[in-house]
Amino acid sequence: MLRRATGEDSRFLLELRNDPDVVATTSTQRVVAPEEHCAWFESAVSRPDVLILIVEHPEAEGPVGYVRFQNGGSGMAEISIALVSGWRGRSLGTSVISLGCLCAMNEWSDLEQVLAFVRSDNMASVRAFDRAGFALDQDPGMSREGHVVLSYSRPRPGDQ
Ligand SMILES: CC(C)(COP(=O)(O)OP(=O)(O)OC[C@H]1O[C@@H](n2cnc3c(N)ncnc32)[C@H](O)[C@@H]1OP(=O)(O)O)[C@@H](O)C(=O)NCCC(=O)NCCS
């Protein structure tokens, strides 16, 4: 269901990133120009601190979303996710977040915590992260205006 992004996914990622509903959920709330996207993506697919995973579904012909992790060091990474419109609201986001976090923890053995910065009005996203096991993070050092911060910690042996 999740696979690593390749150069061939560039166009899909740009289209989804610029979907008006997705733009509205981003921190900048602006559309990304194709040149800017291509420059970013070309470096991002090969960078060791970025993991971009493409969501596929057996009932869909093409990709249905992405989940991306940016490893900021100190055992922490930031997650972002988007599904194409027809695949939202079916609980897929919750599964993708859970599976994506497992992949990221597998990719970076020193990764301890995944952070999600979600716009406060994006209740679907807050719910999806909550259902995937994220908890509200009250650390004032992590706050970002207009956003809630949710965090997920690497499970320990014996955790339920
Ligand atoms: C956010 C996103 C990944 C969530 O995935 P999803 O598969 O749509 O979410 P789910 O179907 O798992 O729904 C999660 C919960 O939100 C609820 N929900 C869905 N749409 C909602 C809405 N518009 N308002 C409030 N709650 C909503 C669902 O009922 C569900 O709640 P439940 O746990 O009580 O049943 C997906 O909606 C998406 O790609 N949105 C656009 C991009 C985006 O917002 N990205 C996140 C940026 S931080």
The ligand as a MOL file (V3000), in Angstrom:
LIG
                    3D

  0  0  0     0  0            999 V3000
M  V30 BEGIN CTAB
M  V30 COUNTS 48 50 0 0 0
M  V30 BEGIN ATOM
M  V30 1 C -6.4110 14.4890 6.5480 0
M  V30 2 C -6.6240 13.2070 5.7700 0
M  V30 3 C -5.3020 12.5640 5.4320 0
M  V30 4 C -7.4220 12.2800 6.7320 0
M  V30 5 O -7.6130 11.0510 6.0850 0
M  V30 6 P -9.0840 10.4680 5.8990 0
M  V30 7 O -8.9310 9.0850 5.3710 0
M  V30 8 O -9.8880 11.4190 5.1040 0
M  V30 9 O -9.5890 10.4630 7.3810 0
M  V30 10 P -10.4890 9.3770 8.0290 0
M  V30 11 O -11.4960 8.8580 7.0350 0
M  V30 12 O -9.6010 8.4030 8.7210 0
M  V30 13 O -11.3110 10.2560 9.0620 0
M  V30 14 C -10.7670 10.6400 10.2740 0
M  V30 15 C -11.8640 11.1860 11.1560 0
M  V30 16 O -12.2020 12.5130 10.7270 0
M  V30 17 C -13.6050 12.5980 10.5530 0
M  V30 18 N -13.8400 13.5540 9.4960 0
M  V30 19 C -13.7360 13.3620 8.1750 0
M  V30 20 N -14.0240 14.5060 7.5210 0
M  V30 21 C -14.2980 15.4190 8.4880 0
M  V30 22 C -14.6560 16.7880 8.4660 0
M  V30 23 N -14.7780 17.4610 7.3230 0
M  V30 24 N -14.8580 17.4170 9.6600 0
M  V30 25 C -14.7400 16.7540 10.8230 0
M  V30 26 N -14.3930 15.4550 10.9000 0
M  V30 27 C -14.1820 14.8040 9.7400 0
M  V30 28 C -14.0360 11.1950 10.2160 0
M  V30 29 O -15.4050 11.0010 10.4970 0
M  V30 30 C -13.1760 10.4180 11.1500 0
M  V30 31 O -13.6820 10.5550 12.4530 0
M  V30 32 P -13.9480 9.3170 13.4160 0
M  V30 33 O -12.5720 8.8910 13.8410 0
M  V30 34 O -14.7270 9.8660 14.5290 0
M  V30 35 O -14.6760 8.2970 12.6000 0
M  V30 36 C -7.4410 13.4320 4.4600 0
M  V30 37 O -8.7190 13.8700 4.7690 0
M  V30 38 C -6.7830 14.4380 3.5230 0
M  V30 39 O -5.9490 14.0780 2.7190 0
M  V30 40 N -7.1960 15.7260 3.6180 0
M  V30 41 C -6.6150 16.7790 2.7760 0
M  V30 42 C -5.1700 17.0940 3.1470 0
M  V30 43 C -4.9590 17.2840 4.6310 0
M  V30 44 O -5.8100 17.7990 5.3510 0
M  V30 45 N -3.7880 16.8440 5.0910 0
M  V30 46 C -3.3810 16.9520 6.4540 0
M  V30 47 C -2.6280 18.2110 6.6830 0
M  V30 48 S -2.0310 18.2520 8.3530 0
M  V30 END ATOM
M  V30 BEGIN BOND
M  V30 1 1 1 2
M  V30 2 1 2 3
M  V30 3 1 2 4
M  V30 4 1 2 36
M  V30 5 1 4 5
M  V30 6 1 5 6
M  V30 7 2 6 7
M  V30 8 1 6 8
M  V30 9 1 6 9
M  V30 10 1 9 10
M  V30 11 2 10 11
M  V30 12 1 10 12
M  V30 13 1 10 13
M  V30 14 1 13 14
M  V30 15 1 14 15
M  V30 16 1 15 16
M  V30 17 1 15 30
M  V30 18 1 16 17
M  V30 19 1 17 18
M  V30 20 1 17 28
M  V30 21 1 18 19
M  V30 22 1 18 27
M  V30 23 2 19 20
M  V30 24 1 20 21
M  V30 25 1 21 22
M  V30 26 2 21 27
M  V30 27 1 22 23
M  V30 28 2 22 24
M  V30 29 1 24 25
M  V30 30 2 25 26
M  V30 31 1 26 27
M  V30 32 1 28 29
M  V30 33 1 28 30
M  V30 34 1 30 31
M  V30 35 1 31 32
M  V30 36 2 32 33
M  V30 37 1 32 34
M  V30 38 1 32 35
M  V30 39 1 36 37
M  V30 40 1 36 38
M  V30 41 2 38 39
M  V30 42 1 38 40
M  V30 43 1 40 41
M  V30 44 1 41 42
M  V30 45 1 42 43
M  V30 46 2 43 44
M  V30 47 1 43 45
M  V30 48 1 45 46
M  V30 49 1 46 47
M  V30 50 1 47 48
M  V30 END BOND
M  V30 END CTAB
M  END
